[in-house]
Amino acid sequence: MREYIYQNSVGYRESDGLQIKIHLSQILEDKIKELSGEDGGKIADINFAYYNSWLLDSLRTRGDHIKFQEWDKLNEINRYITEEMHREDNMEKLCTPKCAFVSIESETAYNTLSECEHEG
């Protein structure tokens, strides 16, 4: 999908996340229009979740070490975070969404989308 978005200049010069957000909004709004036959479905917002729970947990732990002035442990967790982020496969996982939470402006559009079959 990322290559398709880049090739078709969706959100040109925007961040990867915003480009994907714009692209998914267009797809969903087009699907609502196709299914309902009218132009009544707008996507209010799309938020993504990432494979970053380990990073969030590490940052909480890091905050605790700062709060309790445990500087040796702080340095240790900083090293761990840096090493994990620079591992070959982790940066790609951190930047690639694993799911999207979509907010739709109208209940009618929501019902239209929720009744359609999953097409992949």
C-alpha atoms as one frame of an Amber mdcrd trajectory, in Angstrom:
protein
   0.000   0.000   0.000   2.840   2.351   0.856   4.289   2.086  -2.662   0.865
   2.745  -4.218   0.448   5.869  -2.100   3.906   7.151  -3.047   3.353   6.463
  -6.746  -0.019   8.211  -6.816   1.150  11.252  -4.824  -1.585  11.046  -2.212
  -0.713  13.779   0.284   2.438  14.702  -1.598   5.208  16.008   0.696   3.351
  14.945   3.821   4.514  12.421   6.408   3.936   8.713   5.795   1.240   8.588
   8.466  -0.689  11.509   7.022  -0.422  10.093   3.502  -1.906   6.785   4.670
  -4.605   8.631   6.610  -5.619  10.670   3.536  -5.569   7.575   1.333  -7.726
   5.493   3.701 -10.179   8.377   4.133 -10.608   8.589   0.364 -11.125   4.832
   0.031 -13.727   4.716   2.821 -15.601   7.808   1.627 -15.705   6.385  -1.909
 -17.024   3.074  -0.531 -19.756   4.855   1.455 -20.768   6.790  -1.653 -20.784
   3.606  -3.758 -22.900   1.656  -1.252 -25.357   4.399  -0.317 -25.645   6.096
  -3.696 -25.308   9.508  -2.111 -22.564  11.785  -0.852 -23.375  11.528   2.841
 -20.373   9.898   4.381 -17.357  11.753   5.644 -14.532  10.329   7.704 -13.984
  12.520  10.755 -10.633  11.074  11.807  -8.400   8.035  11.593  -5.984   7.091
  14.369  -3.443   4.323  14.086  -2.047   1.825  16.572   1.507   0.580  16.167
   3.664  -2.289  17.375   5.178  -0.140  20.106   3.897  -1.456  23.426   7.455
  -2.398  24.456   8.541   1.202  23.839   5.658   2.688  25.834   6.379   0.340
  28.750  10.082   1.208  28.596   9.320   4.941  28.604   7.090   4.526  31.680
   9.897   2.665  33.426  12.339   5.360  32.315  10.057   8.009  33.837   9.999
   6.119  37.124  13.808   6.022  37.170  13.903   9.788  36.623  11.246  10.361
  39.278  13.168   8.308  41.868  16.570   9.634  40.714  17.878   6.163  39.852
  20.491   7.375  37.386  22.272   4.063  36.830  18.980   2.378  35.969  18.078
   5.354  33.771  21.266   4.930  31.760  20.573   1.207  31.449  17.020   1.692
  30.141  18.223   4.433  27.764  20.763   1.976  26.300  18.080  -0.699  25.968
  15.667   1.648  24.161  18.397   2.884  21.810  19.553  -0.641  20.970  16.026
  -1.897  20.347  15.114   1.057  18.126  18.254   0.578  16.038  17.739  -3.144
  15.538  17.223  -3.890  11.873  13.541  -4.851  12.007  12.251  -2.705  14.894
  12.227   0.707  13.226   9.997  -0.586  10.427   7.605  -2.093  12.993   7.521
   1.154  14.965   6.566   3.152  11.859   4.042   0.773  10.290   0.449   0.885
  11.599  -1.028  -2.418  12.741  -4.647  -1.223  12.870  -6.742   1.892  12.396
  -9.521   3.407  14.491 -11.924   5.212  12.183 -14.372   7.918  13.315 -17.238
   8.576  10.921 -19.259  11.804  10.962 -22.744  10.333  10.542 -24.495   7.291
  11.920 -25.973   6.576   8.491 -22.503   6.330   6.941 -21.339   4.150   9.824
 -24.276   1.776   9.324 -23.628   1.663   5.578 -20.003   0.649   6.111 -20.721
  -1.821   8.892 -23.255  -3.660   6.717 -20.916  -4.168   3.750 -18.888  -7.352
   3.468 -15.155  -7.367   4.122 -13.406  -7.113   0.768  -9.791  -7.364   1.878
